[in-house]
């Protein structure tokens, strides 16, 4: 095929692959706020594994993207007066997973699961899960002050009363505790609202790296209540595709960004050799 026919075909194939991968496997998300600093900075792009929680529940310490419940105030304001071309660009970007998140998309760290009791603070000012104090020094940035008066509408205080996580719910918090609006004041999040696990920083390249679970969560005891009811509805679905490890997903998704360019270079080399 001539290059002028082959190139559009390659672009269509690459676009379709990107849409399929974005829908069923992995999606890139833009970080719009500082609620997860310094783990994630404003402008970072992370890859989110969308199939992982079809086969298991979220685990404590994982960074997850989810749709906020109706009572959660948005962290990312969308310009509703944007023009036609801006809306078109946003729609296309959303299809391939490179647009900014919606108003109700959040990214936080899972602290408590169904049946857990989350509280703050112990005598050293630490968050506790089932009575176990978390060592959060490796990821918490600018914690809320201990002497601040708790405010039910703003997460400006570090202290909060013990919270029993309900069945099918999770308790989440941002790493930048001084500014994050999370479960401390906005309430628990249904597990069925989870879009996926953020597992790697994709962009900028200088910040590329995995998002592991901190070791402190490995020592949290199981809740005294035992099993806390059935999981969210999305956890009982049949997996749409076989579970693929994060270390395989990341290179696969990143390869799409260069597939069209590489194919064109091969075509040009082939023409020169002729």
Residue pairs with C-beta under 8 A, 6 or more apart in sequence:
1 9
3 264
3 267
3 268
3 271
6 267
7 260
7 264
7 267
10 259
10 260
10 263
10 264
11 260
14 256
14 259
14 260
15 95
15 96
17 256
17 259
18 95
18 96
18 97
18 256
19 95
19 96
21 97
21 252
21 253
21 256
22 28
22 95
22 96
22 97
24 50
24 51
24 240
24 241
25 49
25 50
25 51
25 241
25 244
25 249
25 252
25 253
26 47
26 48
26 49
26 50
26 97
26 196
26 249
26 250
26 252
26 253
27 47
27 48
27 50
27 97
27 195
27 196
28 45
28 46
28 47
28 48
28 97
28 98
28 202
28 203
28 253
29 45
29 46
29 47
29 48
29 65
29 97
29 101
29 105
29 107
29 198
30 43
30 44
30 45
30 98
30 99
30 100
30 101
31 40
31 41
31 42
31 43
31 44
31 45
31 46
31 107
32 42
32 75
32 76
32 100
32 101
33 42
33 75
33 76
33 179
34 41
34 42
34 176
34 179
35 75
35 107
35 108
35 174
35 175
35 176
35 179
35 180
35 181
35 182
36 63
36 107
36 108
36 109
36 174
36 175
36 176
36 180
37 141
37 142
37 175
37 176
38 141
38 175
38 176
39 63
39 109
39 139
39 141
39 175
39 211
40 46
40 63
40 107
40 175
40 198
40 201
41 207
43 204
44 201
44 203
44 204
44 207
45 98
45 201
45 202
45 203
46 63
46 65
46 107
46 198
46 199
46 200
46 201
46 202
46 211
47 198
47 199
47 200
47 202
47 249
47 250
47 253
48 65
48 195
48 196
48 197
48 198
48 199
49 196
49 197
49 199
49 246
49 249
50 195
50 196
51 196
51 239
51 240
51 241
51 243
51 244
52 196
52 197
52 243
53 191
53 194
53 196
53 197
53 234
53 235
54 234
54 235
54 237
54 238
54 239
54 240
55 239
55 243
56 235
57 113
57 191
57 231
57 235
58 64
58 110
58 113
58 170
58 191
58 194
58 197
59 110
59 113
59 213
59 217
60 110
60 111
60 112
60 113
60 116
60 129
60 213
60 217
60 220
61 109
61 110
61 213
61 214
61 216
61 217
62 109
62 110
62 197
62 213
63 107
63 108
63 109
63 110
63 197
63 198
63 199
63 211
64 107
64 108
64 109
64 110
64 172
64 194
64 195
64 196
64 197
64 198
65 101
65 105
65 106
65 107
65 194
65 195
65 196
65 197
65 198
66 105
66 106
66 107
66 108
66 172
66 189
66 193
66 194
66 195
67 104
67 105
67 106
67 193
67 195
68 74
68 104
68 105
68 106
68 186
68 189
68 193
69 186
69 187
69 189
69 190
69 193
71 186
71 187
72 104
72 106
72 181
72 186
72 187
72 189
73 181
73 186
74 103
74 104
75 106
75 181
76 100
76 101
76 102
76 103
76 105
77 103
78 102
78 103
79 86
82 90
90 99
90 100
91 99
93 99
93 100
105 195
106 172
107 198
108 172
108 173
108 174
108 180
108 182
108 183
108 189
109 139
109 172
109 173
109 174
109 175
110 170
110 171
110 172
111 118
111 127
111 129
111 134
111 171
111 172
111 173
111 183
112 118
112 129
112 163
112 165
112 170
112 171
112 183
113 165
113 170
113 171
113 223
113 228
114 165
114 166
114 167
114 168
114 169
114 170
114 191
114 223
114 228
114 229
114 231
115 164
115 165
115 167
115 222
115 223
115 224
115 225
115 226
115 227
115 228
116 129
116 130
116 164
116 165
116 171
116 220
116 223
117 129
117 130
117 131
117 162
117 163
117 164
117 165
117 223
118 127
118 128
118 129
118 162
118 163
118 165
118 171
118 183
119 127
119 128
119 160
119 161
119 162
119 163
120 126
120 127
120 128
120 158
120 159
120 160
121 127
121 128
121 146
121 158
121 159
122 128
122 133
124 133
125 143
125 146
125 158
126 133
126 134
126 135
126 136
127 133
127 134
127 136
127 173
128 134
129 220
130 220
130 221
130 222
130 223
130 224
131 221
132 219
132 220
132 221
134 216
134 217
134 220
135 214
135 216
136 143
136 214
136 216
138 214
138 216
139 175
139 214
140 175
140 177
141 175
141 176
141 177
141 178
142 176
142 177
142 178
142 179
143 158
143 177
143 178
144 155
144 156
144 157
144 158
144 177
144 178
145 157
145 158
146 158
146 159
148 156
148 157
148 158
148 159
149 157
150 157
150 159
150 160
151 157
151 185
152 185
153 185
154 181
154 185
155 177
155 180
155 181
155 182
155 184
155 185
155 186
156 178
158 177
160 184
163 171
163 183
163 188
164 225
165 171
165 188
165 228
166 188
166 228
167 228
167 229
167 230
168 190
168 191
168 192
168 229
168 230
168 231
168 232
169 188
169 189
169 190
169 191
170 188
170 189
170 191
170 194
171 183
171 188
171 189
172 182
172 183
172 189
173 180
173 182
173 183
173 184
174 180
174 181
174 182
183 189
190 232
191 231
191 232
191 234
191 235
192 232
192 233
192 234
192 235
193 232
194 232
194 234
198 211
199 210
199 211
199 246
199 249
199 250
200 208
200 209
200 210
200 211
200 246
200 250
201 207
201 208
201 209
201 211
202 208
202 250
202 253
202 254
210 246
230 236
244 252
